[in-house]
Amino acid sequence: MTQSAGTVLGDVLDENGQTVPGARIIMTPLTTVGGAALRIDAGRDGRFSRADVDAGLYAMSAVQGELGSEEHRVRVRAGRAVEVRF
């Protein structure tokens, strides 16, 4: 059986390097037409992880209330993990 999903993990920090608890990470697929965006909630420590992300190219951003972030583009590869720091 071939694995077609990978893992995305990382953390969300503010401009002072402090964790942003409860931030929401939004992953929008760039290689799938009409693909649904994925949402991942960061924990109290600002860390997030999701292991069932379909392989492909994604635009990622993190939001918490009025706080937004820069956008990252990441490639998720089957059977691998990619780490993103906001």
Buried (B, 14 or more C-beta within 10 A) or exposed (E): EEEEBBBBBBBBBBEEEEBBBEBBBBBBBBEEEEBEEBEBEBBEEBBBBBEEBBBBEBBBBBBBEEEEBEEBEBEBBEEEBBEBEB
